[in-house]
Amino acid sequence: MRGRSSSPLRLRLNRRRQGGSSREKGRIVPEVPQPVTDNSLKVRQLTHYQFSWVAGEPAEEGTFTLQLVLDQGAWEEVLTVDADDADVLQHLLVNTSDVHYDIDRRTLMFGVTKVGH
C-alpha cells in the first residue's frame, strides 16, 4: 500500500473541494464552506457574562447592558436590556449551566433537555 499517492481521507477531501456534495457509503456528505472562520460560526457557548448599568441624564432612567463572553472570549456581544429583562436573565443565567447564543438571531438558549423530560 505504500505506492498509493493519496490516503482515503485525502481522496474524500478532494472530492468535496470539487463542488457540490460527495457520496460516502451511500450517504450524501454536504459541502462545508471553507475556510471555517470565527465569523462563520453562528451558535456559540456562553462562558462568562457581566451586567452593567449606565446612569441616564438627570430625571431619566439608566440603561442596563449584558456583556456576553462566548467560547472563552473568541466572540463578545453586548445587549441592551430593560430592568425586568435583566432580572429574568440574571435568574436564568444563575440557574442554567449550559447556555448558547445564536449570533444571527440574537437569541440566548438556556440548557439542553432530552425529549420527554
N, C-alpha and C positions, 0 to 999 in steps of 0.2 A: 504494500500500500504506500510505500514511501515515494513512488513515482507519480502519485497524483499531484496535480498542480493546485488544487483548492480543497479545503476541508468542506464537509457538508454544510456547516454553518455559513461559510463564506458564499457557497453557491446559493443558499437560501437568501442571504442578504443581497446578493447581486440581482436576483430575480425581483426583489422588492424595489430596487432602485430603478428598474426599467419602466416603472409606472404601473398604475392600476393596482390590482391585488394579485397575489400568487396563491397557488393551491399547495397545501401541505397535508398529505394523508387524507385527501378528500374534503378538507376544510378550506374555506377561503380566508386568507390572512389579510386584513385590511392594511392599506398603505399608511404608514406613520409619517406625518410631515417631519422633515429634517431641516435643520437641526432642532432638537428639543432644547429650548432655552427657558430661562426664568419667566419670560413673557408668555410662553406658550402653555404654561401650567395654569389651569383655570380654577382648581379647587386646592386649597392649602389647609394645613392643620394649624390651629391656633395654639401657640406655645406660651405666649405671655400677653398680658393686656394691662392698660393703665387708663383709669378715668381721670379727667381733668375738668376743672371749672374755671371759666374765664368771666371776670366781672363785666357787667354791662355798664352803660352810661348811668349816671345818677337817675334814680327812679325807674330804671329799666331792669329787666331780668337778665341774669347771667346766662352763659351758654355752657352746656356740658359737652365734652368730647370723649370719645372712646378710641384709644390708640390700640390697634391690633398688631401684634408681632407674630408673623406667620412663618412656619418652618424654620424656627430658631433664628429669625432675623433675615431670612432670604427675601422676604417681602414685608412691607408695612402698609397699613391702611389707617386713616383717621376718619372716624364717623362723627357727625354732629347729632346729638340725641337730646330729646327733652327730658325733664326731670323724671316723669313717670317711666319712660323707656329706660332711663339709666338705672332706676330702681329694679325694674324687672330683669334687665340684662345682668346686673350685679348678682341677683339671686340665681339666675340660670348659670352664670359662669362659675360661681362658687360651688354649685351642686352638680356640675356635669364635668366628667373627666375627659371626655372626647368631644372636641368642638372643631368644626371645619368651617371655612369661609369660602364661598363661591365669589370670585373676584368680579366676573362679568355681571352677575345678577345682584351683587352686593347683599348677599344673604348669609347669615350665620345659621349653621346647622348643629343642633345640640344632640350629642350622643348617637349611638348606633344600637338599635334594639332588634333582636331577632323577631321575625314574624310570629305572632301568636303569644307574645309575652307582654 
